[in-house]
Protein backbone atom coordinates (compact mmCIF):
# COMPACT_ATOMS: atom_id res chain seq x y z
CA UNK A 1 0.00 0.00 0.00
CA UNK A 2 1.32 3.48 -0.77
CA UNK A 3 2.25 5.72 2.11
CA UNK A 4 2.66 9.37 2.76
CA UNK A 5 4.24 10.78 5.89
CA UNK A 6 4.84 14.22 7.30
CA UNK A 7 8.58 14.30 7.94
CA UNK A 8 8.65 17.85 9.30
CA UNK A 9 6.12 20.61 9.67
CA UNK A 10 7.00 21.89 6.19
CA UNK A 11 7.85 18.75 4.21
CA UNK A 12 5.75 15.85 3.04
CA UNK A 13 7.16 12.67 1.52
CA UNK A 14 5.35 10.10 -0.60
CA UNK A 15 6.35 6.77 -2.03
CA UNK A 16 4.78 4.14 -4.19
CA UNK A 17 4.49 0.63 -2.75
CA UNK A 18 7.04 -1.03 -5.02
CA UNK A 19 10.67 -0.71 -6.04
CA UNK A 20 12.15 0.93 -9.10
CA UNK A 21 10.82 -1.73 -11.51
CA UNK A 22 13.87 -1.71 -13.79
CA UNK A 23 12.64 -4.99 -15.30
CA UNK A 24 9.63 -3.25 -16.89
CA UNK A 25 11.17 0.18 -17.54
CA UNK A 26 10.54 1.43 -21.06
CA UNK A 27 8.06 -1.34 -21.89
CA UNK A 28 4.91 0.79 -21.39
CA UNK A 29 3.40 -1.79 -19.02
CA UNK A 30 3.75 -0.05 -15.66
CA UNK A 31 0.63 0.49 -13.56
CA UNK A 32 0.38 4.08 -12.30
CA UNK A 33 -2.37 3.49 -9.70
CA UNK A 34 0.06 3.23 -6.79
CA UNK A 35 1.74 6.55 -7.62
CA UNK A 36 -1.62 8.26 -8.13
CA UNK A 37 -2.82 6.99 -4.73
CA UNK A 38 0.40 8.17 -3.03
CA UNK A 39 -0.15 11.63 -4.51
CA UNK A 40 -3.79 11.67 -3.39
CA UNK A 41 -2.73 10.76 0.14
CA UNK A 42 -0.07 13.49 0.14
CA UNK A 43 -2.60 16.06 -1.05
CA UNK A 44 -5.01 15.01 1.70
CA UNK A 45 -2.31 15.20 4.38
CA UNK A 46 -1.11 18.59 3.12
CA UNK A 47 -4.53 20.11 3.78
CA UNK A 48 -4.78 18.82 7.36
CA UNK A 49 -4.03 21.18 10.23
CA UNK A 50 -0.54 20.86 11.73
CA UNK A 51 -0.28 18.70 14.85
CA UNK A 52 2.18 19.56 17.60
CA UNK A 53 4.65 16.78 18.35
Phi and psi restraints in degrees (range 20) as a CNS / XPLOR table:
assign (resid 1 and name C) (resid 2 and name N)
       (resid 2 and name CA) (resid 2 and name C) 1.0 -63.5 20.0 2
assign (resid 2 and name N) (resid 2 and name CA)
       (resid 2 and name C) (resid 3 and name N) 1.0 157.9 20.0 2
assign (resid 2 and name C) (resid 3 and name N)
       (resid 3 and name CA) (resid 3 and name C) 1.0 -137.3 20.0 2
assign (resid 3 and name N) (resid 3 and name CA)
       (resid 3 and name C) (resid 4 and name N) 1.0 156.7 20.0 2
assign (resid 3 and name C) (resid 4 and name N)
       (resid 4 and name CA) (resid 4 and name C) 1.0 -140.2 20.0 2
assign (resid 4 and name N) (resid 4 and name CA)
       (resid 4 and name C) (resid 5 and name N) 1.0 136.3 20.0 2
assign (resid 4 and name C) (resid 5 and name N)
       (resid 5 and name CA) (resid 5 and name C) 1.0 -139.0 20.0 2
assign (resid 5 and name N) (resid 5 and name CA)
       (resid 5 and name C) (resid 6 and name N) 1.0 143.3 20.0 2
assign (resid 5 and name C) (resid 6 and name N)
       (resid 6 and name CA) (resid 6 and name C) 1.0 -83.3 20.0 2
assign (resid 6 and name N) (resid 6 and name CA)
       (resid 6 and name C) (resid 7 and name N) 1.0 111.4 20.0 2
assign (resid 6 and name C) (resid 7 and name N)
       (resid 7 and name CA) (resid 7 and name C) 1.0 -85.2 20.0 2
assign (resid 7 and name N) (resid 7 and name CA)
       (resid 7 and name C) (resid 8 and name N) 1.0 -33.9 20.0 2
assign (resid 7 and name C) (resid 8 and name N)
       (resid 8 and name CA) (resid 8 and name C) 1.0 -143.4 20.0 2
assign (resid 8 and name N) (resid 8 and name CA)
       (resid 8 and name C) (resid 9 and name N) 1.0 -178.5 20.0 2
assign (resid 8 and name C) (resid 9 and name N)
       (resid 9 and name CA) (resid 9 and name C) 1.0 -71.3 20.0 2
assign (resid 9 and name N) (resid 9 and name CA)
       (resid 9 and name C) (resid 10 and name N) 1.0 -14.7 20.0 2
assign (resid 9 and name C) (resid 10 and name N)
       (resid 10 and name CA) (resid 10 and name C) 1.0 -119.7 20.0 2
assign (resid 10 and name N) (resid 10 and name CA)
       (resid 10 and name C) (resid 11 and name N) 1.0 -1.2 20.0 2
assign (resid 10 and name C) (resid 11 and name N)
       (resid 11 and name CA) (resid 11 and name C) 1.0 -124.9 20.0 2
assign (resid 11 and name N) (resid 11 and name CA)
       (resid 11 and name C) (resid 12 and name N) 1.0 147.3 20.0 2
assign (resid 11 and name C) (resid 12 and name N)
       (resid 12 and name CA) (resid 12 and name C) 1.0 -135.9 20.0 2
assign (resid 12 and name N) (resid 12 and name CA)
       (resid 12 and name C) (resid 13 and name N) 1.0 127.3 20.0 2
assign (resid 12 and name C) (resid 13 and name N)
       (resid 13 and name CA) (resid 13 and name C) 1.0 -111.3 20.0 2
assign (resid 13 and name N) (resid 13 and name CA)
       (resid 13 and name C) (resid 14 and name N) 1.0 143.5 20.0 2
assign (resid 13 and name C) (resid 14 and name N)
       (resid 14 and name CA) (resid 14 and name C) 1.0 -130.2 20.0 2
assign (resid 14 and name N) (resid 14 and name CA)
       (resid 14 and name C) (resid 15 and name N) 1.0 157.6 20.0 2
assign (resid 14 and name C) (resid 15 and name N)
       (resid 15 and name CA) (resid 15 and name C) 1.0 -152.2 20.0 2
assign (resid 15 and name N) (resid 15 and name CA)
       (resid 15 and name C) (resid 16 and name N) 1.0 145.6 20.0 2
assign (resid 15 and name C) (resid 16 and name N)
       (resid 16 and name CA) (resid 16 and name C) 1.0 -77.3 20.0 2
assign (resid 16 and name N) (resid 16 and name CA)
       (resid 16 and name C) (resid 17 and name N) 1.0 170.4 20.0 2
assign (resid 16 and name C) (resid 17 and name N)
       (resid 17 and name CA) (resid 17 and name C) 1.0 -95.2 20.0 2
assign (resid 17 and name N) (resid 17 and name CA)
       (resid 17 and name C) (resid 18 and name N) 1.0 23.6 20.0 2
assign (resid 17 and name C) (resid 18 and name N)
       (resid 18 and name CA) (resid 18 and name C) 1.0 -140.5 20.0 2
assign (resid 18 and name N) (resid 18 and name CA)
       (resid 18 and name C) (resid 19 and name N) 1.0 177.7 20.0 2
assign (resid 18 and name C) (resid 19 and name N)
       (resid 19 and name CA) (resid 19 and name C) 1.0 -82.2 20.0 2
assign (resid 19 and name N) (resid 19 and name CA)
       (resid 19 and name C) (resid 20 and name N) 1.0 -154.6 20.0 2
assign (resid 19 and name C) (resid 20 and name N)
       (resid 20 and name CA) (resid 20 and name C) 1.0 -80.2 20.0 2
assign (resid 20 and name N) (resid 20 and name CA)
       (resid 20 and name C) (resid 21 and name N) 1.0 -16.1 20.0 2
assign (resid 20 and name C) (resid 21 and name N)
       (resid 21 and name CA) (resid 21 and name C) 1.0 57.5 20.0 2
assign (resid 21 and name N) (resid 21 and name CA)
       (resid 21 and name C) (resid 22 and name N) 1.0 44.6 20.0 2
assign (resid 21 and name C) (resid 22 and name N)
       (resid 22 and name CA) (resid 22 and name C) 1.0 -58.9 20.0 2
assign (resid 22 and name N) (resid 22 and name CA)
       (resid 22 and name C) (resid 23 and name N) 1.0 -29.0 20.0 2
assign (resid 22 and name C) (resid 23 and name N)
       (resid 23 and name CA) (resid 23 and name C) 1.0 -66.3 20.0 2
assign (resid 23 and name N) (resid 23 and name CA)
       (resid 23 and name C) (resid 24 and name N) 1.0 -21.9 20.0 2
assign (resid 23 and name C) (resid 24 and name N)
       (resid 24 and name CA) (resid 24 and name C) 1.0 -115.2 20.0 2
assign (resid 24 and name N) (resid 24 and name CA)
       (resid 24 and name C) (resid 25 and name N) 1.0 4.2 20.0 2
assign (resid 24 and name C) (resid 25 and name N)
       (resid 25 and name CA) (resid 25 and name C) 1.0 -59.8 20.0 2
assign (resid 25 and name N) (resid 25 and name CA)
       (resid 25 and name C) (resid 26 and name N) 1.0 133.7 20.0 2
assign (resid 25 and name C) (resid 26 and name N)
       (resid 26 and name CA) (resid 26 and name C) 1.0 78.4 20.0 2
assign (resid 26 and name N) (resid 26 and name CA)
       (resid 26 and name C) (resid 27 and name N) 1.0 3.7 20.0 2
assign (resid 26 and name C) (resid 27 and name N)
       (resid 27 and name CA) (resid 27 and name C) 1.0 -99.3 20.0 2
assign (resid 27 and name N) (resid 27 and name CA)
       (resid 27 and name C) (resid 28 and name N) 1.0 -0.9 20.0 2
assign (resid 27 and name C) (resid 28 and name N)
       (resid 28 and name CA) (resid 28 and name C) 1.0 57.3 20.0 2
assign (resid 28 and name N) (resid 28 and name CA)
       (resid 28 and name C) (resid 29 and name N) 1.0 38.7 20.0 2
assign (resid 28 and name C) (resid 29 and name N)
       (resid 29 and name CA) (resid 29 and name C) 1.0 -124.3 20.0 2
assign (resid 29 and name N) (resid 29 and name CA)
       (resid 29 and name C) (resid 30 and name N) 1.0 2.6 20.0 2
assign (resid 29 and name C) (resid 30 and name N)
       (resid 30 and name CA) (resid 30 and name C) 1.0 -67.1 20.0 2
assign (resid 30 and name N) (resid 30 and name CA)
       (resid 30 and name C) (resid 31 and name N) 1.0 149.2 20.0 2
assign (resid 30 and name C) (resid 31 and name N)
       (resid 31 and name CA) (resid 31 and name C) 1.0 -103.7 20.0 2
assign (resid 31 and name N) (resid 31 and name CA)
       (resid 31 and name C) (resid 32 and name N) 1.0 119.8 20.0 2
assign (resid 31 and name C) (resid 32 and name N)
       (resid 32 and name CA) (resid 32 and name C) 1.0 -87.5 20.0 2
assign (resid 32 and name N) (resid 32 and name CA)
       (resid 32 and name C) (resid 33 and name N) 1.0 -1.2 20.0 2
assign (resid 32 and name C) (resid 33 and name N)
       (resid 33 and name CA) (resid 33 and name C) 1.0 -58.8 20.0 2
assign (resid 33 and name N) (resid 33 and name CA)
       (resid 33 and name C) (resid 34 and name N) 1.0 -37.5 20.0 2
assign (resid 33 and name C) (resid 34 and name N)
       (resid 34 and name CA) (resid 34 and name C) 1.0 -64.9 20.0 2
assign (resid 34 and name N) (resid 34 and name CA)
       (resid 34 and name C) (resid 35 and name N) 1.0 -43.7 20.0 2
assign (resid 34 and name C) (resid 35 and name N)
       (resid 35 and name CA) (resid 35 and name C) 1.0 -65.4 20.0 2
assign (resid 35 and name N) (resid 35 and name CA)
       (resid 35 and name C) (resid 36 and name N) 1.0 -42.1 20.0 2
assign (resid 35 and name C) (resid 36 and name N)
       (resid 36 and name CA) (resid 36 and name C) 1.0 -61.0 20.0 2
assign (resid 36 and name N) (resid 36 and name CA)
       (resid 36 and name C) (resid 37 and name N) 1.0 -43.6 20.0 2
assign (resid 36 and name C) (resid 37 and name N)
       (resid 37 and name CA) (resid 37 and name C) 1.0 -65.0 20.0 2
assign (resid 37 and name N) (resid 37 and name CA)
       (resid 37 and name C) (resid 38 and name N) 1.0 -40.5 20.0 2
assign (resid 37 and name C) (resid 38 and name N)
       (resid 38 and name CA) (resid 38 and name C) 1.0 -60.4 20.0 2
assign (resid 38 and name N) (resid 38 and name CA)
       (resid 38 and name C) (resid 39 and name N) 1.0 -40.7 20.0 2
assign (resid 38 and name C) (resid 39 and name N)
       (resid 39 and name CA) (resid 39 and name C) 1.0 -67.9 20.0 2
assign (resid 39 and name N) (resid 39 and name CA)
       (resid 39 and name C) (resid 40 and name N) 1.0 -38.0 20.0 2
assign (resid 39 and name C) (resid 40 and name N)
       (resid 40 and name CA) (resid 40 and name C) 1.0 -62.8 20.0 2
assign (resid 40 and name N) (resid 40 and name CA)
       (resid 40 and name C) (resid 41 and name N) 1.0 -43.4 20.0 2
assign (resid 40 and name C) (resid 41 and name N)
       (resid 41 and name CA) (resid 41 and name C) 1.0 -64.1 20.0 2
assign (resid 41 and name N) (resid 41 and name CA)
       (resid 41 and name C) (resid 42 and name N) 1.0 -40.8 20.0 2
assign (resid 41 and name C) (resid 42 and name N)
       (resid 42 and name CA) (resid 42 and name C) 1.0 -63.2 20.0 2
assign (resid 42 and name N) (resid 42 and name CA)
       (resid 42 and name C) (resid 43 and name N) 1.0 -42.0 20.0 2
assign (resid 42 and name C) (resid 43 and name N)
       (resid 43 and name CA) (resid 43 and name C) 1.0 -63.1 20.0 2
assign (resid 43 and name N) (resid 43 and name CA)
       (resid 43 and name C) (resid 44 and name N) 1.0 -40.1 20.0 2
assign (resid 43 and name C) (resid 44 and name N)
       (resid 44 and name CA) (resid 44 and name C) 1.0 -65.0 20.0 2
assign (resid 44 and name N) (resid 44 and name CA)
       (resid 44 and name C) (resid 45 and name N) 1.0 -44.5 20.0 2
assign (resid 44 and name C) (resid 45 and name N)
       (resid 45 and name CA) (resid 45 and name C) 1.0 -67.0 20.0 2
assign (resid 45 and name N) (resid 45 and name CA)
       (resid 45 and name C) (resid 46 and name N) 1.0 -33.4 20.0 2
assign (resid 45 and name C) (resid 46 and name N)
       (resid 46 and name CA) (resid 46 and name C) 1.0 -67.5 20.0 2
assign (resid 46 and name N) (resid 46 and name CA)
       (resid 46 and name C) (resid 47 and name N) 1.0 -22.5 20.0 2
assign (resid 46 and name C) (resid 47 and name N)
       (resid 47 and name CA) (resid 47 and name C) 1.0 -95.3 20.0 2
assign (resid 47 and name N) (resid 47 and name CA)
       (resid 47 and name C) (resid 48 and name N) 1.0 -2.0 20.0 2
assign (resid 47 and name C) (resid 48 and name N)
       (resid 48 and name CA) (resid 48 and name C) 1.0 -79.1 20.0 2
assign (resid 48 and name N) (resid 48 and name CA)
       (resid 48 and name C) (resid 49 and name N) 1.0 150.4 20.0 2
assign (resid 48 and name C) (resid 49 and name N)
       (resid 49 and name CA) (resid 49 and name C) 1.0 -65.0 20.0 2
assign (resid 49 and name N) (resid 49 and name CA)
       (resid 49 and name C) (resid 50 and name N) 1.0 148.8 20.0 2
assign (resid 49 and name C) (resid 50 and name N)
       (resid 50 and name CA) (resid 50 and name C) 1.0 -65.8 20.0 2
assign (resid 50 and name N) (resid 50 and name CA)
       (resid 50 and name C) (resid 51 and name N) 1.0 144.9 20.0 2
assign (resid 50 and name C) (resid 51 and name N)
       (resid 51 and name CA) (resid 51 and name C) 1.0 -116.5 20.0 2
assign (resid 51 and name N) (resid 51 and name CA)
       (resid 51 and name C) (resid 52 and name N) 1.0 128.2 20.0 2
assign (resid 51 and name C) (resid 52 and name N)
       (resid 52 and name CA) (resid 52 and name C) 1.0 -68.0 20.0 2
assign (resid 52 and name N) (resid 52 and name CA)
       (resid 52 and name C) (resid 53 and name N) 1.0 139.2 20.0 2
